[in-house]
Amino acid sequence: MRTTQLYAPTLRQTPAEAEVVSHQLMLRAGMIRKVAGGIYTYLPLAWRTLKKIEQITREEMDAAGGQEIMMPIIQPGELWEESGRWGAYGDEMMRIKDRHDREFCLGPTHEEMITSLVRDEVKSYKQLPLMLYQIQDKFRDERRPRFGLMRGREFIMKDLYSFDKDEAGMLESYQKMFDAYTKIFTRCGLKFRPVEADNGAIGGAHSHEFTVLAESGESNIVYCESCDYAASDEKAELKPIEAQAEAAQELKKVSTPDAHTIELLCKCLNVPVEKTIKAVAFQTETNEVVLAFVRGDHEVNETKVQNAVGALELRMADDDAIIAVGGCPGFMSPIGIKKGTKILVDNTAMNICNAVSGANEKDVHYTGVNPKRDFTDVEVLDIRLVQKGDPCPHCGKPLEMTRGIEAGQVFTLGTKYSEAMHATFLDENGKEKPFVMGCYGIGVSRTMAAAIEQNNDKDGIIWPRAIAPFEAVIVPINAKVPEQLEAGEKLYDELKASGVDVLLDDRKERAGVKFKDADLIGYPVRITVSPKTVEENTVEVRIRRTGETVVCEKEKVKETVLKMLEEL
């Protein structure tokens, strides 16, 4: 490939719409172009990287026993009705009707489709285990698509589904995929962590997210440096923090004018934040009110609350709903709430002695609150969001926190879909049983964006070699000079014959323009042919990541470049 033939329209200015580094650099490097909100065209450089990520993924899926198929993007609504998710999935599902007024969706995921396929074809335990996967477009109608490929409406995904005869087989398939994902992200040259995660709307009991570490990431993950524990902040398990024992005080109401926040309350009563109890009120999709209480310096983990009550979604409760159950916005407490209301209290908050909480009256709080004595008809469980320094649930050492980008996730599904859709097989005894399933996804286009978020500097992208659009670029300083262009052509042919994925920048542009484009696009190695090197029969070879530059004889360029690439 020659740059004069390459469609890669680079930009000098960053488009105003681009908020995160990967979006900015992919637009500037001529890799993507926006079609509509959250929908992009991939240009040749991006497509080359995507194909490399796909190929690595495909090789590891095949090695783990996966078989590739291709399912339709468009899915009939009746399959989703069978699983019970047609009405439950939410507005992210892009629903359409055909000319016969039949309902379809553009697939956000393919559990229903694959379950239907296997249900109709696989009848015996002798045909199991079975692992089928595809690499294909998905559609999710995000309310606010943003961050380029990080949160788009159309994206490329690899999804594999496992079918086993029992839970032991499912866990074996899960481990195979866990190991395969570790190999995939390692081969892509990324720094990542597999972390315990919440299954969300997919269902199932076990899940790990494969998170690419990046300060710009949208996910918080915690990890322990003393053991192998790591989890997303949504999933992290927390043991209750014990409070110092004190003689129980009398429960009293006190006037607290305008103290409707924890900060104002602490100032008003001159109490430490650890002695306060915070309230957050939610409503479910059925408008049921759920009240959640945590210690004043902690935050409510909405995912844990949603899982605890079995809700499909939660939203902040409106004032009228809070008042209807006996609460008072800004001054809430479990004390005095209408019987039958769902009340969750974090186990750490439950341990506080002589705390301060709302009194369900405007401008009034309780002092001397001892939750174990005063809170009745409540459910006590872990509902708080993890913080840096919290004790590790496995070894007790302080947890560290970093940010990352979810690029892949593995789930155990169990029999959620097979039971709902009556997908069964005959076991060794001729008994009909539902398939035990797993689901394993990698965001291919998201992985490309995550790689850029992790690997960049002020000049542009720094690609890991394995997924770079080209491994090396040859830059004749002045392509108008025949000797320089001929030297570049000769090196191009030699490296290409040696298996290097190389590009020749044969444009008749200034050297500065070519160098800027090479750094912006992020080719791992740049080979420069200049008047001096032509005269001395040498070339300059530079590593993009480190800036290290060596001058070597032309006869040793192949050897030098191959060695550099091997070390990247």
C-alpha positions as CSV (number, residue, x, y, z in Angstrom):
1,M,0.0,0.0,0.0
2,R,1.2,3.5,-0.9
3,T,-0.1,6.6,0.8
4,T,-1.0,8.2,-2.5
5,Q,-3.5,5.4,-2.9
6,L,-4.6,5.3,0.8
7,Y,-7.9,6.9,1.7
8,A,-7.0,8.4,5.0
9,P,-8.1,12.1,5.1
10,T,-6.3,13.4,8.2
11,L,-7.4,16.6,10.0
12,R,-5.1,19.2,11.7
13,Q,-7.8,20.5,14.0
14,T,-9.8,18.5,16.5
15,P,-13.6,18.5,15.7
16,A,-15.6,20.2,18.5
17,E,-17.9,17.2,18.9
18,A,-15.1,14.9,20.0
19,E,-15.0,14.6,23.8
20,V,-12.6,11.8,24.5
21,V,-9.1,11.1,23.1
22,S,-10.0,8.0,21.0
23,H,-12.8,9.9,19.3
24,Q,-10.6,12.9,18.7
25,L,-7.7,10.9,17.3
26,M,-9.8,8.6,15.2
27,L,-11.4,11.6,13.5
28,R,-8.1,13.4,13.1
29,A,-6.3,10.3,11.8
30,G,-8.8,9.7,9.1
31,M,-10.1,6.4,10.6
32,I,-13.8,7.1,11.1
33,R,-16.4,9.6,9.9
34,K,-19.8,10.3,11.6
35,V,-23.0,9.4,9.8
36,A,-25.4,10.2,12.6
37,G,-25.3,10.3,16.4
38,G,-23.5,7.1,17.5
39,I,-23.2,5.8,13.9
40,Y,-19.9,5.9,12.1
41,T,-18.3,4.8,8.8
42,Y,-15.0,3.0,9.3
43,L,-12.4,4.1,6.8
44,P,-9.5,1.9,5.6
45,L,-7.1,2.5,8.5
46,A,-9.8,1.7,11.1
47,W,-11.0,-1.3,9.1
48,R,-7.5,-2.8,9.0
49,T,-7.2,-2.5,12.8
50,L,-10.7,-4.0,13.3
51,K,-9.8,-6.9,11.0
52,K,-6.7,-7.6,13.0
53,I,-8.6,-7.6,16.3
54,E,-11.2,-9.9,14.7
55,Q,-8.6,-12.3,13.5
56,I,-6.9,-12.6,16.9
57,T,-10.4,-13.1,18.4
58,R,-11.3,-15.7,15.8
59,E,-8.1,-17.7,16.3
60,E,-8.6,-17.9,20.1
61,M,-12.3,-18.7,19.8
62,D,-11.5,-21.5,17.3
63,A,-8.7,-22.8,19.5
64,A,-11.1,-22.9,22.5
65,G,-13.6,-25.0,20.6
66,G,-15.9,-22.3,19.2
67,Q,-17.5,-22.6,15.8
68,E,-18.2,-19.5,13.8
69,I,-21.7,-18.8,12.4
70,M,-23.5,-15.7,11.2
71,M,-27.0,-14.9,12.5
72,P,-29.3,-12.2,11.1
73,I,-29.1,-8.6,12.4
74,I,-32.9,-8.3,12.3
75,Q,-34.8,-10.6,14.7
76,P,-38.5,-11.4,15.0
77,G,-40.2,-10.0,18.0
78,E,-41.9,-13.3,18.9
79,L,-38.6,-14.8,19.9
80,W,-38.1,-12.0,22.4
81,E,-41.7,-12.5,23.6
82,E,-40.8,-16.2,24.3
83,S,-38.0,-15.2,26.6
84,G,-40.0,-12.4,28.2
85,R,-37.6,-9.7,27.2
86,W,-39.6,-7.9,24.4
87,G,-41.3,-5.6,26.9
88,A,-38.5,-5.7,29.5
89,Y,-35.4,-4.8,27.5
90,G,-36.3,-1.1,27.4
91,D,-35.9,1.8,24.9
92,E,-32.4,0.8,23.9
93,M,-33.9,-1.9,21.6
94,M,-34.5,-0.5,18.1
95,R,-37.9,-1.9,17.2
96,I,-39.3,-1.9,13.6
97,K,-42.2,-3.3,11.7
98,D,-42.2,-4.8,8.2
99,R,-44.8,-4.2,5.5
100,H,-47.0,-6.9,7.0
101,D,-47.0,-5.1,10.4
102,R,-45.0,-7.8,12.0
103,E,-42.6,-6.7,14.8
104,F,-38.9,-7.0,14.6
105,C,-35.8,-5.6,16.3
106,L,-32.3,-4.8,15.3
107,G,-30.4,-7.2,17.5
108,P,-28.8,-5.7,20.6
109,T,-27.8,-9.2,21.5
110,H,-28.6,-12.7,20.3
111,E,-29.5,-15.0,23.2
112,E,-33.0,-15.6,21.8
113,M,-31.8,-16.2,18.3
114,I,-29.1,-18.7,19.2
115,T,-31.4,-20.5,21.7
116,S,-34.0,-20.9,19.0
117,L,-31.4,-22.2,16.5
118,V,-30.0,-24.9,19.0
119,R,-33.5,-25.8,20.3
120,D,-34.6,-26.8,16.8
121,E,-31.4,-28.8,15.9
122,V,-29.8,-30.3,19.0
123,K,-31.7,-33.1,20.7
124,S,-29.2,-35.2,22.6
125,Y,-26.5,-34.8,25.3
126,K,-24.2,-36.6,22.8
127,Q,-24.2,-33.3,20.8
128,L,-22.9,-31.3,23.7
129,P,-21.0,-29.3,24.7
130,L,-21.5,-26.8,21.9
131,M,-20.0,-23.4,21.5
132,L,-21.2,-21.1,18.6
133,Y,-20.0,-17.6,17.9
134,Q,-20.3,-14.8,15.4
135,I,-18.6,-11.4,14.8
136,Q,-21.3,-9.0,13.6
137,D,-23.0,-5.6,14.0
138,K,-25.2,-4.8,17.0
139,F,-27.7,-2.0,17.5
140,R,-28.6,-0.3,20.8
141,D,-30.5,2.9,20.7
142,E,-28.5,4.8,23.3
143,R,-30.4,7.8,24.8
144,R,-27.2,9.9,24.6
145,P,-24.6,8.3,22.2
146,R,-21.3,9.9,23.0
147,F,-17.5,9.4,23.1
148,G,-17.3,8.1,19.5
149,L,-17.0,4.3,19.4
150,M,-17.1,4.1,23.2
151,R,-20.8,4.5,23.4
152,G,-22.3,4.2,19.9
153,R,-25.6,3.0,18.7
154,E,-24.1,0.6,16.0
155,F,-21.0,-1.4,16.9
156,I,-19.1,-4.5,16.1
157,M,-19.2,-7.4,18.6
158,K,-18.1,-10.9,18.9
159,D,-20.6,-13.0,20.9
160,L,-20.2,-16.7,21.7
161,Y,-22.9,-18.9,23.3
162,S,-22.1,-22.2,25.1
163,F,-24.6,-25.0,25.5
164,D,-23.9,-27.7,28.1
165,K,-25.7,-30.6,29.7
166,D,-25.1,-29.5,33.3
167,E,-23.7,-26.7,35.5
168,A,-20.3,-28.4,35.7
169,G,-20.0,-28.3,31.9
170,M,-21.1,-24.7,31.8
171,L,-18.4,-23.7,34.3
172,E,-15.9,-25.6,32.2
173,S,-17.0,-23.7,29.1
174,Y,-16.9,-20.5,31.2
175,Q,-13.2,-21.1,32.2
176,K,-12.3,-21.9,28.6
177,M,-13.7,-18.5,27.5
178,F,-12.1,-16.7,30.5
179,D,-8.7,-18.1,29.4
180,A,-9.3,-17.3,25.7
181,Y,-10.2,-13.7,26.6
182,T,-7.0,-13.4,28.6
183,K,-5.1,-14.5,25.5
184,I,-7.0,-12.2,23.2
185,F,-6.4,-9.0,25.2
186,T,-2.8,-10.1,25.8
187,R,-2.2,-10.6,22.1
188,C,-3.7,-7.3,21.3
189,G,-1.0,-5.7,23.4
190,L,-3.3,-4.2,26.0
191,K,-3.0,-3.7,29.8
192,F,-6.2,-5.1,31.3
193,R,-7.8,-6.7,34.3
194,P,-10.6,-9.3,34.5
195,V,-12.9,-8.1,37.2
196,E,-16.0,-9.5,38.9
197,A,-19.0,-7.9,37.4
198,D,-22.8,-7.6,37.5
199,N,-24.7,-9.5,34.9
200,G,-27.3,-6.7,34.4
201,A,-30.2,-7.4,32.0
202,I,-28.4,-10.5,30.5
203,G,-29.1,-12.6,33.6
204,G,-27.0,-15.4,35.2
205,A,-25.0,-15.9,38.3
206,H,-21.3,-15.4,37.4
207,S,-19.7,-12.7,35.3
208,H,-16.3,-11.1,34.7
209,E,-15.6,-7.9,32.8
210,F,-12.3,-7.7,30.9
211,T,-11.4,-4.1,31.5
212,V,-8.7,-2.2,29.6
213,L,-7.0,0.1,32.0
214,A,-7.2,3.8,31.1
215,E,-7.6,7.0,33.2
216,S,-10.2,8.2,30.7
217,G,-12.3,5.0,31.3
218,E,-15.9,5.2,32.3
219,S,-15.8,2.3,34.7
220,N,-14.3,2.3,38.2
221,I,-12.6,-0.9,39.2
222,V,-11.1,-1.9,42.6
223,Y,-8.3,-4.4,43.1
224,C,-6.2,-5.8,45.8
225,E,-2.4,-5.7,45.5
226,S,-2.1,-8.4,48.2
227,C,-4.3,-11.0,46.5
228,D,-6.0,-11.5,43.1
229,Y,-9.3,-9.9,43.9
230,A,-10.6,-7.3,41.4
231,A,-14.2,-6.2,40.8
232,S,-16.1,-3.4,39.2
233,D,-17.4,-0.8,41.6
234,E,-21.0,-2.0,40.9
235,K,-20.1,-5.6,41.9
236,A,-17.5,-5.2,44.6
237,E,-18.5,-7.1,47.7
238,L,-18.1,-5.2,51.0
239,K,-18.0,-6.5,54.5
240,P,-19.7,-4.4,57.2
241,I,-17.6,-1.9,59.0
242,E,-17.9,-2.2,62.7
243,A,-18.5,0.9,64.8
244,Q,-17.1,1.6,68.3
245,A,-19.5,0.4,71.0
246,E,-21.2,3.1,73.0
247,A,-23.9,3.3,75.6
248,A,-27.2,3.8,73.7
249,Q,-28.6,7.2,73.9
250,E,-32.3,8.1,73.9
251,L,-34.0,8.7,70.5
252,K,-34.8,12.4,70.2
253,K,-36.1,14.8,67.6
254,V,-34.1,18.0,67.0
255,S,-34.8,21.0,64.9
256,T,-32.5,21.2,61.9
257,P,-33.7,24.1,59.7
258,D,-32.7,23.8,56.0
259,A,-30.3,20.9,56.8
260,H,-31.5,18.8,53.8
261,T,-28.0,17.5,52.9
262,I,-25.5,15.5,54.9
263,E,-23.0,18.4,54.7
264,L,-25.5,20.9,56.0
265,L,-26.6,18.4,58.7
266,C,-23.0,17.9,60.0
267,K,-22.5,21.7,60.2
268,C,-25.9,22.2,61.9
269,L,-25.4,19.6,64.7
270,N,-21.6,19.6,64.7
271,V,-21.5,15.8,64.2
272,P,-18.9,13.7,62.2
273,V,-20.2,12.4,58.9
274,E,-19.6,8.8,60.0
275,K,-22.4,9.4,62.6
276,T,-25.0,10.3,60.0
277,I,-27.3,8.1,57.9
278,K,-28.0,9.1,54.3
279,A,-31.3,8.2,52.4
280,V,-31.9,7.7,48.7
281,A,-35.4,7.0,47.3
282,F,-36.0,5.1,44.1
283,Q,-39.0,4.0,42.1
284,T,-39.1,0.8,40.0
285,E,-40.6,0.3,36.6
286,T,-43.9,-0.6,38.4
287,N,-43.7,2.6,40.5
288,E,-42.9,0.7,43.7
289,V,-41.0,3.0,46.1
290,V,-37.6,1.6,47.4
291,L,-35.8,3.5,50.2
292,A,-32.1,2.9,50.6
293,F,-30.0,4.0,53.6
294,V,-26.2,4.2,53.9
295,R,-23.7,5.9,56.2
296,G,-23.4,9.6,55.5
297,D,-19.9,9.3,53.9
298,H,-20.9,6.4,51.6
299,E,-22.8,6.3,48.4
300,V,-25.7,4.0,47.5
301,N,-24.9,1.4,44.9
302,E,-27.9,1.5,42.5
303,T,-27.0,-1.8,40.9
304,K,-27.0,-3.6,44.2
305,V,-30.3,-2.0,45.1
306,Q,-31.8,-3.0,41.7
307,N,-30.6,-6.6,42.1
308,A,-31.9,-6.8,45.7
309,V,-35.4,-5.8,44.7
310,G,-35.4,-7.7,41.4
311,A,-36.2,-4.5,39.4
312,L,-35.7,-4.2,35.7
313,E,-34.8,-0.5,36.2
314,L,-34.7,2.2,38.8
315,R,-35.3,5.9,38.7
316,M,-35.1,8.6,41.4
317,A,-38.4,8.7,43.3
318,D,-40.5,11.9,42.9
319,D,-41.5,13.9,46.0
320,D,-45.2,12.8,45.9
321,A,-44.2,9.1,45.9
322,I,-41.9,9.7,48.9
323,I,-44.6,11.5,50.8
324,A,-47.2,8.8,50.0
325,V,-45.1,6.2,52.0
326,G,-44.6,8.5,54.9
327,G,-41.3,10.0,54.0
328,C,-40.2,13.6,53.8
329,P,-37.7,14.5,51.0
330,G,-34.4,15.6,52.4
331,F,-35.3,14.4,55.9
332,M,-35.9,10.6,55.5
333,S,-35.5,7.8,58.0
334,P,-36.9,4.2,58.2
335,I,-38.6,5.2,61.4
336,G,-42.3,5.9,60.7
337,I,-42.4,4.8,57.1
338,K,-45.6,3.1,55.9
339,K,-45.6,-0.6,56.6
340,G,-45.0,-2.8,53.5
341,T,-42.6,-0.2,51.9
342,K,-39.4,-1.7,50.6
343,I,-36.6,-0.4,53.0
344,L,-33.0,-1.5,52.5
345,V,-30.3,-0.5,55.0
346,D,-26.6,-1.0,54.4
347,N,-25.0,-3.4,56.9
348,T,-22.4,-0.7,57.8
349,A,-25.1,1.9,58.5
350,M,-26.8,-0.7,60.7
351,N,-23.8,-0.9,63.0
352,I,-23.6,2.8,63.9
353,C,-24.2,3.8,67.5
354,N,-26.0,7.0,68.4
355,A,-26.4,8.2,64.8
356,V,-28.3,11.1,63.3
357,S,-31.0,10.4,60.7
358,G,-34.0,12.1,59.2
359,A,-37.3,12.2,61.2
360,N,-39.6,12.2,58.1
361,E,-40.5,15.8,59.0
362,K,-39.3,18.9,57.3
363,D,-36.4,20.5,59.1
364,V,-36.3,17.8,61.8
365,H,-33.8,15.0,62.5
366,Y,-33.4,12.2,65.0
367,T,-30.4,12.0,67.3
368,G,-29.5,9.0,69.4
369,V,-30.4,6.6,66.5
370,N,-29.4,3.1,67.1
371,P,-30.4,1.2,63.9
372,K,-30.4,-2.3,65.5
373,R,-32.9,-1.0,68.1
374,D,-34.8,1.6,66.1
375,F,-35.1,0.3,62.5
376,T,-37.7,-2.4,62.1
377,D,-39.2,-4.0,59.0
378,V,-36.0,-3.4,57.0
379,E,-33.7,-5.6,55.0
380,V,-30.1,-5.4,56.0
381,L,-27.5,-6.1,53.2
382,D,-24.5,-4.6,51.3
383,I,-25.9,-1.8,49.2
384,R,-23.1,0.7,49.3
385,L,-20.6,1.7,46.6
386,V,-17.0,0.7,47.2
387,Q,-14.3,3.3,47.9
388,K,-10.6,3.3,47.7
389,G,-9.2,2.0,51.0
390,D,-12.1,-0.2,51.8
391,P,-11.0,-3.6,53.1
392,C,-10.6,-6.4,50.5
393,P,-13.4,-8.9,51.0
394,H,-10.9,-11.8,50.4
395,C,-7.8,-10.8,52.5
396,G,-8.8,-7.6,54.3
397,K,-6.0,-5.4,52.9
398,P,-7.0,-1.9,51.6
399,L,-8.4,-1.9,48.1
400,E,-6.9,0.3,45.3
401,M,-9.0,1.9,42.7
402,T,-8.4,2.7,39.0
403,R,-10.4,3.4,35.9
404,G,-11.0,1.3,32.9
405,I,-13.0,0.5,29.8
406,E,-15.1,-2.6,29.6
407,A,-14.0,-4.3,26.3
408,G,-15.4,-7.8,27.0
409,Q,-17.6,-9.7,29.4
410,V,-18.2,-13.4,30.1
411,F,-21.5,-14.6,31.7
412,T,-23.0,-17.8,33.0
413,L,-26.7,-17.8,32.0
414,G,-27.8,-21.1,33.4
415,T,-31.2,-22.2,32.2
416,K,-32.8,-18.7,32.0
417,Y,-33.3,-18.7,28.3
418,S,-33.6,-22.5,27.6
419,E,-36.4,-22.8,30.2
420,A,-38.3,-19.8,29.0
421,M,-38.0,-20.9,25.3
422,H,-38.4,-24.7,26.0
423,A,-35.0,-25.5,24.6
424,T,-34.3,-29.0,25.8
425,F,-32.3,-32.2,25.1
426,L,-32.4,-35.8,26.2
427,D,-29.8,-36.7,28.9
428,E,-28.1,-40.1,29.4
429,N,-31.3,-41.5,31.0
430,G,-33.6,-40.3,28.2
431,K,-34.9,-37.5,30.5
432,E,-35.7,-34.1,29.0
433,K,-33.6,-31.3,30.4
434,P,-33.0,-27.6,29.5
435,F,-29.6,-26.6,28.1
436,V,-27.3,-24.9,30.6
437,M,-25.9,-21.8,28.8
438,G,-23.2,-19.2,28.9
439,C,-22.7,-16.0,27.0
440,Y,-19.4,-14.3,26.1
441,G,-19.0,-11.0,24.3
442,I,-16.1,-8.8,23.1
443,G,-16.7,-5.3,21.7
444,V,-14.5,-5.3,18.7
445,S,-14.9,-1.7,17.8
446,R,-14.9,-0.7,21.4
447,T,-11.6,-2.6,21.9
448,M,-10.1,-0.4,19.1
449,A,-11.2,2.7,20.9
450,A,-10.0,1.4,24.2
451,A,-6.5,0.7,22.8
452,I,-6.2,4.3,21.7
453,E,-7.4,5.6,25.1
454,Q,-4.6,3.5,26.7
455,N,-2.0,4.3,24.1
456,N,-1.6,7.9,23.0
457,D,0.5,11.0,23.6
458,K,0.3,14.7,22.5
459,D,1.2,13.8,19.0
460,G,-1.3,11.0,18.4
461,I,-1.9,7.3,18.6
462,I,0.7,4.8,19.7
463,W,-0.6,1.5,18.4
464,P,0.4,-1.9,19.9
465,R,2.1,-3.7,17.0
466,A,-0.5,-6.5,16.8
467,I,-3.4,-4.3,16.0
468,A,-1.7,-1.4,14.2
469,P,-3.2,-0.6,10.8
470,F,0.4,-0.9,9.4
471,E,3.4,-2.1,11.4
472,A,5.8,0.3,9.7
473,V,5.8,3.3,7.4
474,I,8.6,4.3,5.0
475,V,9.0,8.0,4.6
476,P,11.2,9.4,1.8
477,I,12.0,13.0,2.9
478,N,11.5,14.2,-0.7
479,A,9.6,11.9,-2.9
480,K,10.3,14.2,-5.9
481,V,13.9,13.1,-5.7
482,P,14.1,9.8,-7.7
483,E,17.0,8.4,-5.6
484,Q,15.0,8.8,-2.4
485,L,11.8,7.3,-3.8
486,E,13.7,4.4,-5.4
487,A,15.4,3.7,-2.1
488,G,12.0,3.8,-0.4
489,E,10.5,1.5,-3.0
490,K,13.3,-1.0,-2.6
491,L,12.9,-1.1,1.2
492,Y,9.2,-1.4,0.8
493,D,9.5,-4.5,-1.5
494,E,12.1,-6.1,0.8
495,L,10.1,-5.6,4.0
496,K,6.8,-6.6,2.4
497,A,8.5,-9.8,1.2
498,S,9.7,-10.5,4.8
499,G,6.1,-10.4,6.1
500,V,6.1,-6.8,7.5
501,D,2.8,-5.0,7.1
502,V,4.4,-1.9,5.6
503,L,3.2,1.4,4.0
504,L,5.2,3.6,1.7
505,D,4.5,7.3,2.1
506,D,5.2,8.3,-1.5
507,R,3.4,11.7,-1.3
508,K,5.2,14.7,-2.7
509,E,4.5,16.6,0.6
510,R,6.9,18.3,3.0
511,A,8.7,16.0,5.4
512,G,7.1,17.7,8.4
513,V,3.6,16.9,7.1
514,K,4.6,13.2,6.6
515,F,6.2,13.0,10.1
516,K,3.2,14.5,11.7
517,D,0.8,12.1,10.0
518,A,3.0,9.1,10.9
519,D,2.9,10.2,14.6
520,L,-0.8,11.0,14.5
521,I,-1.8,7.7,12.9
522,G,0.7,5.9,15.2
523,Y,2.6,3.4,13.0
524,P,4.9,1.5,15.5
525,V,8.0,2.0,13.3
526,R,9.0,4.8,11.0
527,I,11.8,4.4,8.4
528,T,13.2,7.6,7.0
529,V,15.1,8.0,3.7
530,S,16.9,11.3,3.5
531,P,19.5,12.9,1.2
532,K,22.2,12.1,3.8
533,T,21.1,8.4,4.2
534,V,21.0,7.9,0.4
535,E,24.5,9.3,0.2
536,E,25.8,7.1,3.1
537,N,23.7,4.1,2.1
538,T,21.9,4.1,5.5
539,V,18.4,4.8,6.8
540,E,16.9,6.1,10.0
541,V,14.6,3.8,12.0
542,R,12.5,5.2,14.8
543,I,10.2,3.5,17.3
544,R,7.0,5.5,17.8
545,R,6.4,4.5,21.4
546,T,9.8,5.4,22.8
547,G,11.1,7.8,20.2
548,E,14.3,5.7,20.1
549,T,16.1,6.2,16.8
550,V,18.9,4.2,15.2
551,V,20.7,4.7,11.9
552,C,21.6,1.4,10.2
553,E,23.0,0.3,6.8
554,K,20.4,-0.5,4.2
555,E,21.5,-4.1,4.1
556,K,20.5,-4.4,7.8
557,V,17.1,-2.6,7.7
558,K,15.1,-5.8,7.4
559,E,16.9,-7.4,10.3
560,T,16.7,-4.2,12.4
561,V,13.0,-3.6,11.8
562,L,12.0,-7.2,12.4
563,K,13.9,-7.2,15.7
564,M,12.2,-3.9,16.8
565,L,8.8,-5.2,15.9
566,E,9.4,-8.4,17.8
567,E,10.2,-6.4,20.9
568,L,7.1,-4.2,20.7
